[in-house]
Amino acid sequence: MVEIIEKKEKVAFKGRTASSISGITDDEFKSLVNSHIRRSIKRNALEYRNLVEKVNKLKGKNSTKPIKTHCREAVILPSWVGMRFEVYNGKQFVPMDIIANMLGHKLGEFAYSTKRVQHSAPGIKATRGSKFLSVK
């Protein structure tokens, strides 16, 4: 007896799989997200209109060229899935591929602007006892 095991697609966004998300329009997407993101899309549309126009222009061309942007507050839309962005973090452009799990988040959440601080030995003119303090 041969059993056929079906691969289940992982849920990517609000109970929908990655393959079903590609057919969602931006208006349907707005009804799925919470009010904070919905208002952010509505209010900031003028601020990142140039970014949306760039994305729409490159969407039909199947270009592998990434889209460079400084706009960290842009909400990731379903039409952007599969595209490549480079988001500025204050020092350099951080490359990222948009996947279905990123929907509803902002671009800046995936391009960290600070890095982890690792302290080493005490600095110059530190006293002998100060190296044992946990917080200076």
HELIX and SHEET records of a PDB file:
HELIX    1   1 ALA A   18  ILE A   21  1                                   4    
HELIX    2   2 ASP A   26  LEU A   32  1                                   7    
HELIX    3   3 SER A   35  ARG A   43  1                                   9    
HELIX    4   4 ARG A   49  LYS A   59  1                                  11    
HELIX    5   5 PRO A   78  TRP A   80  5                                   3    
HELIX    6   6 ALA A  100  MET A  102  5                                   3    
HELIX    7   7 LEU A  107  PHE A  110  5                                   4    
HELIX    8   8 GLY A  129  PHE A  132  5                                   4    
SHEET    1   A 2 VAL A  11  PHE A  13  0                                        
SHEET    2   A 2 ARG A  16  THR A  17 -1                                        
SHEET    1   B 3 ILE A  67  THR A  69  0                                        
SHEET    2   B 3 ARG A  84  TYR A  88  1                                        
SHEET    3   B 3 PHE A  93  ASP A  97 -1                                        
END                                                                             
